[in-house]
């Protein structure tokens, strides 16, 4: 397999705190990888380093062989990386359709000639991407609803739809099951597996261990900013370092 994402000796310091400490990892094309660890382990910071929301203090991140250190978030997105957030970032007073179209708009290139001569073509492309993303998450029937009127669980899918409207090659999901009940979590797990089955490379942070262990092919584990384990779920479950650092078991 080809390494789609490569993280090499990545570190991020906030004042005197080393939130991510010399992490080296990779995600292969077509993989579904979980990222776990206790609170404060550096998981979301690592996601922010990958997606361009936070600059690296040291190290390198490459996507499809290209270094993406220091690129703006919109440039990273146009390369094929999209993400959701731990705390939902939907626009409550915009329609479901308009929320999702924001993702399509953000990754469609626009130059001076596009503005002058390509407005209709661009609008069609935005609409096409938006409807495809809404169909993928099952929200076409509420496209005209205000996002604020959706139940919390549906708003989770709305944010995923916005990420999908970017037509990513690599999708990052930050705690997608947070706040969902057991039935909703099972439905989400099946949905993520379907996305992965369609060829999308996915990396997710999640505290629900049943979800991670049931759908991920490989699991990375962080603790106090360092990578302490990397392997298939059946190995991670029994790793002494993971049991001690993540589960609080002295193995």
C-alpha positions in Angstrom: 0.0 0.0 0.0 1.0 3.6 -0.6 1.3 6.0 2.4 -1.3 8.7 1.7 -0.5 10.6 4.9 3.0 10.6 6.4 3.7 12.3 9.8 7.4 12.5 10.6 8.7 13.6 14.0 5.8 16.0 14.5 5.8 18.2 17.6 3.6 21.0 18.7 4.4 23.2 21.7 2.0 25.6 23.4 4.2 27.6 25.8 5.7 25.1 28.2 3.4 22.3 27.2 4.4 19.8 24.5 1.0 18.7 23.3 2.4 16.5 20.5 5.8 15.1 21.1 7.9 13.7 18.2 5.1 11.6 16.6 5.8 9.5 13.5 2.9 7.7 11.9 1.2 7.1 8.6 -2.1 6.3 7.0 -2.2 4.2 3.9 -4.4 4.8 0.9 -7.8 3.1 1.5 -7.3 2.6 5.3 -9.7 3.2 8.1 -7.5 4.2 11.1 -8.6 5.0 14.7 -6.7 7.4 16.9 -7.3 6.9 20.7 -5.8 8.1 24.0 -6.9 9.6 27.3 -8.0 13.2 27.6 -5.1 15.6 26.9 -3.2 13.0 24.9 -2.8 15.3 21.9 -5.3 13.7 19.6 -7.2 16.8 18.4 -3.9 18.7 18.2 -2.5 16.1 15.9 -5.7 16.4 13.7 -5.2 20.2 13.7 -1.5 19.8 12.6 -2.6 17.5 9.7 -5.4 19.8 8.5 -3.5 23.1 8.8 -5.4 24.6 11.7 -2.3 24.5 13.9 1.3 25.0 12.6 3.9 22.4 13.5 6.7 23.4 16.0 8.9 20.7 14.5 8.6 17.8 12.0 6.9 17.2 8.7 3.5 16.2 7.4 3.2 14.9 3.9 0.1 14.2 1.9 0.4 12.1 -1.3 4.1 12.7 -1.1 3.8 16.5 -0.9 4.9 18.4 2.3 1.9 20.4 3.6 3.6 22.1 6.5 2.5 25.7 6.8 -0.2 25.5 4.1 -3.4 27.4 4.9 -6.4 25.3 5.7 -8.1 26.0 2.3 -5.0 24.8 0.5 -4.9 21.6 2.6 -8.6 21.1 1.8 -8.0 21.5 -1.9 -5.3 18.9 -1.8 -8.0 16.4 -0.7 -8.1 16.5 3.2 -11.4 17.4 4.8 -12.5 17.1 8.5 -15.2 17.4 11.0 -14.9 18.9 14.5 -15.3 17.6 18.0 -17.6 20.6 18.7 -20.1 20.9 15.9 -19.5 23.9 13.6 -22.8 24.1 11.7 -24.4 27.4 10.9 -27.7 27.1 12.8 -29.5 29.9 10.9 -28.6 28.7 7.4 -30.4 25.9 5.6 -29.1 22.4 5.5 -28.4 22.8 1.8 -26.5 26.1 2.4 -24.4 24.5 5.2 -23.2 21.7 3.0 -22.6 24.0 0.0 -20.0 25.9 2.1 -17.8 22.8 1.8 -18.2 22.7 -2.0 -17.5 26.4 -2.4 -14.4 26.2 -0.3 -12.6 23.6 -2.5 -13.7 24.7 -6.0 -11.0 26.9 -7.5 -12.0 30.4 -8.5 -9.9 32.9 -10.5 -10.7 36.2 -12.2 -11.8 34.4 -15.4 -14.1 32.1 -13.4 -15.8 35.1 -11.8 -16.3 36.7 -15.2 -17.2 33.7 -17.4 -17.7 30.7 -15.3 -20.3 31.7 -12.7 -23.1 29.5 -14.0 -20.8 26.5 -14.4 -19.5 27.0 -10.9 -23.0 27.3 -9.4 -23.9 24.0 -11.1 -20.8 22.3 -9.7 -21.6 23.6 -6.2 -25.2 22.3 -6.4 -24.1 18.9 -7.8 -21.6 18.4 -5.0 -24.0 19.5 -2.3 -26.8 17.2 -3.4 -24.4 14.3 -3.7 -23.2 14.9 -0.2 -26.7 15.3 1.2 -27.7 12.0 -0.5 -24.7 10.2 1.0 -25.8 11.1 4.5 -29.6 10.8 4.0 -30.5 14.4 4.4 -31.9 15.4 1.0 -35.5 15.5 2.4 -34.5 18.2 4.9 -32.4 20.3 2.5 -34.5 23.4 3.0 -34.8 23.1 6.8 -32.8 25.4 9.1 -29.8 23.5 10.5 -31.0 24.6 14.0 -34.2 22.5 13.5 -32.3 19.2 13.1 -31.9 16.8 16.0 -28.4 16.7 17.4 -27.7 13.3 15.7 -28.7 14.6 12.3 -26.5 17.6 12.8 -23.6 15.2 13.1 -24.4 13.9 9.6 -24.8 17.5 8.4 -21.2 18.3 9.3 -20.0 15.1 7.7 -22.0 16.0 4.6 -20.2 19.4 4.4 -16.8 17.6 4.6 -17.9 15.2 1.9 -19.0 18.1 -0.4 -15.3 18.9 -0.6 -14.9 15.6 -2.4 -12.0 14.5 -0.2 -9.4 11.9 -0.7 -8.8 11.7 3.1 -11.5 12.3 5.7 -10.8 13.1 9.3 -13.6 12.6 11.8 -13.1 14.1 15.3 -15.3 12.2 17.8 -18.2 11.6 15.5 -20.1 9.5 18.0 -19.9 12.0 20.9 -23.4 12.7 22.3 -25.0 9.9 20.4 -27.1 7.1 22.0 -26.3 3.4 21.4 -28.7 3.1 18.4 -27.3 6.2 16.8 -23.7 5.0 17.4 -24.4 1.7 15.7 -26.0 3.5 12.7 -23.0 5.8 12.5 -20.6 2.9 12.6 -22.4 1.3 9.7 -22.3 4.6 7.8 -18.6 5.1 8.3 -18.0 1.5 7.1 -20.0 2.3 4.0 -18.0 5.4 3.2 -14.8 3.4 3.7 -16.1 0.6 1.5 -16.6 3.2 -1.3 -12.8 3.8 -1.3 -12.5 6.8 1.1 -9.5 6.9 3.4 -10.6 7.7 6.9 -9.0 8.6 10.2 -11.1 9.1 13.3 -10.6 10.1 16.9 -13.2 8.5 19.2 -13.7 7.7 22.9 -16.2 4.9 22.1 -13.8 1.9 22.1 -16.5 -0.5 20.9 -16.9 1.7 17.8 -13.2 2.0 17.2 -12.4 -1.6 17.7 -15.3 -2.8 15.6 -14.7 -0.8 12.4 -11.0 0.3 12.3 -8.3 -1.7 10.6 -5.6 -0.2 12.6 -5.4 1.9 15.8 -2.9 4.5 16.8 -2.6 5.3 20.5 -1.3 8.6 22.0 -0.5 9.4 25.7 0.9 12.7 26.9 1.6 13.7 23.3 3.6 10.6 22.4 2.6 7.6 20.2 2.7 4.5 22.4 1.2 1.9 20.2 0.2 1.3 16.6 -1.5 -1.9 15.4 -4.6 -3.9 14.6 -7.4 -3.7 17.2 -6.9 -7.2 18.6 -3.3 -6.3 19.4 -4.0 -2.9 20.8 -6.6 -4.4 23.2 -3.9 -6.4 24.9 -1.0 -3.9 24.7 0.4 -3.4 28.2 1.3 0.3 27.5 -2.2 1.0 26.3 -3.8 -0.8 29.3 -1.7 1.3 31.6 -1.9 4.7 29.9 -5.4 4.6 28.4 -7.4 2.2 30.6 -5.6 2.9 33.9 -4.6 -0.7 34.3 -1.2 -1.4 35.7 -0.1 -4.3 33.4 
